[in-house]
Amino acid sequence: MFSVSVQASADDFQTVLIGFSGSLSGISENFGKSMANAAELAIAEANRNPYKIDGKRIFFRLVRMDDRGDPVRAQHVANALVQSGVIGVIGGANSATSIAGAKIYATAGIPQISPAATARRFTELGYRTTFRTVGSDDEAVPYLADFVVRDLHAGRIAVIDTGTLFSIGVTTRFADIAKDNGASIVIRESISPVSSDFDALLRRIKAQDVDTIYFGGYSAQTSMFAQGMQRLEVKARLVTAMIGIVGASFFISTGVAANGSLSLESGVPFNKMAGWKKFQAEYTQRFDFNIYGMTPFSYDAAQVLIAAIRQANSLDVRKVVDVLHEISHRGLSGTISFDASGNLRNPSFTIYEAQNQRWVAVKSQVAR
């Protein structure tokens, strides 16, 4: 399938469908909905100033589909979006679901732009249709590990993964780099992604005199882990990475136990993003919903797709993919352009610390 059918709503305009695949229910529901909302906002902005292709004004509509954060369901969603005739897809909302749908989109020739897939494997699949608007774990984790060992002087570290593709990848990479930098990995543990009782593990960490814990869980699980640390008086520093923890909701769920935690997220701090105030005001007014670390990258994914369609002056997905490989688009998070594999060129990262119930940026880097 190399062209996209569009629904003709009137003689002078066409409705073009853009798909969204993400976790709209389940443990990551809030993250998924925030990303879908951001894509919706980008589409609404484009529709205020429609352009013409083949003599007809183009109006975009987002088709939201819930993959529940499950790779198997993400494949069903991918097939459904292809069948619906979308011209491109924003998603998935994590690495595993993005990878699960990639072959299906590639077979159909449809561009897939993930605002959340950080696993290296996503762009190593070899599909020309695969792109991401965030940096990869390979770029992010070394930066964080260097900071933890060299700036924080961590010496005895516990590394905890939760068995997911993302978690195993980042924790393994973190442990290797921390060891190379001279730290000792005192405890290396794998737990279930739905675990909620960490007392035995935390007591073991406390007994081993660990000074830093690198935890690879999602926000809700990390919140419970932090509260367990406070209750059992574990004095180690809690460190996480690129999983949407930076945001007000983490303080709401974690309370004062959040203070002292460190987290790495893609991008520069929100207030350093060009156009941030406008985006924040319009997003909040339209949705009355929290903004998370990955939200701006979904907005940019939808914007760059729409820009590529306009630049291609075509609804042929092959031409849109060609343009995406060449495009340089000024987005909310910075300049969006992709290398030959679909990776974001020059991604940025920021390390935040929770201080007095707010996130404070302590270090930022733009990868070169």
N, C-alpha and C positions, 0 to 999 in steps of 0.2 A: 504494500500500500504506500504509494508515493505522493499522493495528493489528498487534500482534505475536503470533504463535502461540507458546505456551509448552509445554514438554514436561511433562506430568503424570506425576510419578514415584510418587505415592501419592495417596490420596483427600484427605489433609489438607495437602498442600503442592505447590507448583509450582516448577520450575526455570526461571529467567529468564536468558537468555543476554546477555552483554555482550561486544561484539567488541573486539579489539585488532588494529590494523594498524601494523606497524613493521618496522624492519630487524633481523630475527632471524638474519641471516647477512650476510656481506660486510664492507666496510670499517667500517660503523657498527654492527656486530653487538652490541658491548658496550653501547652506548647504548640500542639497541632492547630488548635483553633486560632491562636495568635498569628501563626504563619499564614493560615488561610485568610484571615482578616487583612493581613498586610498585602497579600496578592489581590484581594478584592479592592483595596484602596488604590493600588496602582492601576487597576482596570478602570475604576470610576474616574480617575484623573485622565486617563487616555480617552475615555468616552466623552469627556467634556469638550475635547477638541478633536473630533474624528477626522480621519483622512480618507482619501479615496484610493481604491485599488480596482482597476478595470471599470472605472466610471461609477463605482458604488461606494458610498460611505461605509466605513467599517466600524461596527460596534462589537465590543468584546463581552463575553459572559463567562464567568467562572463556574466550572462544574466541580463542586466539592465532593470528594468521596473519602470515606473513612476506612483506613487500612488497619486501625486499632493498634498500630505499632507492630503488627505481626507480618513477617515476610511471606507466609503462605497467602494470607488475605491480600497482601500488596500485589501479588501476581494476579489474583482475581480482579482487583481494582484496575490494574494496568490493562487487562483484556477488555474490561468494560469501558474504560476511557478511550481506547483505540477504536472500539466499535461505535462509540458515540460521535466520532469524527473530530476529536480535538486537534488543534494545530500544534500544541505543545503541552508539556506537563511540568508543573512546579511540584517537586517532591522527590522522594519521600522525606519524612520528617526525622529520619535517622539513617545511619549507614546501612543497616541490614535491610530495611524496606526499600531503600533506594537501589541497592544492588539487586534485590529480588525482582524488581520490575524492569531493570535496564534492558535485558535481552528482548523483552516484549516490545518495548518502545523502539529499540534499535531495528528490530525486524520490520516494524511498520514505518521506519524512517522518521519517526517523530522525535523532536528534540526534548530531552528531559533535563531540567535544570534543578539541582537539589540545593536548597538553602541550608542543609544540615548534615550532609554526608561528609564525614571527615576521614573515613577509612581510606587508606591508599588504594585498596582493591577496587573501589568504585570506578576510578578512571583508568585502572589497569586492565579492565575487561576488554578493551580494544574497540569499543563502540564509538563511532564518530558522532553519535547523537547525544553523548553523555557529557554534562557540564556541572560545575559546582560554583557557588558564589561565596564559599568559605574556604579558608585554608585547610590543609590536610593535617592529620595527626603527626605525620613525619616532620612537618614544619613547626607545629605547635609544641609538641611534648619536649623536644630538646630544649627549647627556650624556657619552659617551666622547670624542667629538671635542673638546668644550670642555675636558675634563680634560687631554687630551694636549697641546693647544696652550697653554692658559692655566696649568695647574698644572705640566706637565712642560717647558713652554717649547720644544716641538718647533718647528723652523723649516723643516727640509728633510726631506720625507717621501716615502717610496716606498709606493705603494698597489698591492697584488697581489690580484687575484681569481682564482678557479679555475673560472670558467665556469658555476657552478651558479646557480639562481635566488636562493638565499640570498646567496651570495658576491657576485654582481654588485650586488644591491640594497644590501647594507651597505657595500661598498667605494665605490660611487658616492656614496652619501649622506655617508659619512665624508669623502671627498675634497672634496665641495662645501662642507661645513661648515668643514673645516680651512682651506680657501682663504678663506672668508668671515671667518675669525678671524685671518687674516694669515699663515698658513703657506704655503710653496711646495710643490706636488706635483712633485717632481723627476723621479720615474719613475712611470708608470702602466702596469701590465703585466697581461695575462691569460694564465694558464697552464692546462694540462689538470688536471682533478681527480684524475688518477692519476699526475701527474708525480712523479718522485723524484730527479731530477738537477737541482739548482738552482745549480750552480757558476757557470755563465756569468752568470746573473742576479745572483748575489751578488757576483761580481767587479765587475759594472757598478755595483751599488749602492755598493760600497766605494769605487770610483773617483770617484763623484759626491758623496762626503762626506755621505751621508744620515745623519741623526741618529735617525730613527724609521721603522720599517717596519710598516705596517698590512697584515696577512696574513689573507685571508678563507678559509682552508682548514679542513678538518676536522682532528680531533685527530692522526691518524696522520701526515698530510701536514705539519701544523704541527711535529710532533716532528722529522721529517726535516729540515725547513727550519731549525729551531733548531740542530740538530746541525751542519748545513752552515755556519751563521753562526759557530759556535764554531771549526770546523776552519779556516775561511778568515779567522778573526780579524776578522769584521765587527763593529764596535763599536756599531752602531745598536741602539736599543731595539726589541724585538719586541712588537707589540700585536695582540691578537685580540679577537673578540667573539661571545658567545652561541652557542657551538658545542660546549659540553660539555667544554671543555679543563680547567676547574678540577676537579681530582680527583687521587687518588694515582696513577692509571695514567699520567698525563702525565709524572710524574717517573720512573716505572719505565721508560718507553720512551725518554725524553729524557736522563735523567741530569742532570749538573750544567749542561748546556747550557740547561736550562729556567730557571735562576736569572736573575732580572732581567726575565723576560717579564711582560707585563700582559694580563689577560683580563677582559672584562665578561660577567657572567652575570645571568640573571633572578633576582629575589628578594633577600631579605636574606641575610646569612651563615647557614649551616646552624645554628650554635649560637645564633642569635637567633630561630630559628623556634620558636613555641610547640609543645611536644610533640616536639621534635626527638630528645631522648635516647630516648624510648620508641619512636619510629619507627625510629631507627637500630638499637636493640637487637633489635627484632622482625624487621626486614628482614634483618639480618646473620645472626641465628639461623635464620631460615627458608630463606634463599637462599645464604648464604656467597658473596656476589657484590658487586662494587664498586657504590657509589652515585655517580652523576654529577650534573652541574648540573641536568639536566632531570628527574631521578628524582622529586623531591618533587612536581613539577607533574603528573606522571602519577597519582600517588597522589591528589592533590586532584581531578583530572579524574574519576576513578572515584568518589571520595567524593561529589562534588557531583551526579553523575548518579544515584547511589543515593539521595541525599537528595531529589532532585527527584521520583523515582519514589514515594518515601514520602509526600512532601508532596502530590503529585497524587492519591495513593491510587488509582492506576490504572496499568494496563499499556498504555493507549492512548498511543502515541507523541506524538500531537498535544497531549494534556494535559501530558505530560512536557516537551515543548518550551515550552509556555506557562509552566510553572513555572520552567524554566531562565531565562527572560527576566525573571523577577521575584525569583529566589532571592537570598538573602544567607546564605552558608554559611561558618562558621568553619573554615578549612582549615589544613593544616600551614604553607603559605607565606603565610598571611594570610587576609583576608576575600575569598571568591570571590563576585563578582557581575559581571554583564555589562551592557554598554550595548546599545542597540537593534540594533547590528550584530554583537554576540557578542564584542566585545573585552572584555578584563578591565578593570574599573574600578580606577583607582589602582594600577597595577603598580609593583613595586619593582625596583631594579637595584643591583648591587654590582660595583665594580672591585677586582680582586685582583692582587697582585704575588707572583711566585714568589721566595721568600727562603729560602735554605738548605734547599731541598728541602721546602718547605711553602708553601701558599697563605695569604697574609695579606691580609685585607680592608683596603683603603686608603681607600675612599670608598663610601658608600651613599646612595641617594636613593629616595624614594617619589614617583612622579609624581602630580601633582594635576590 
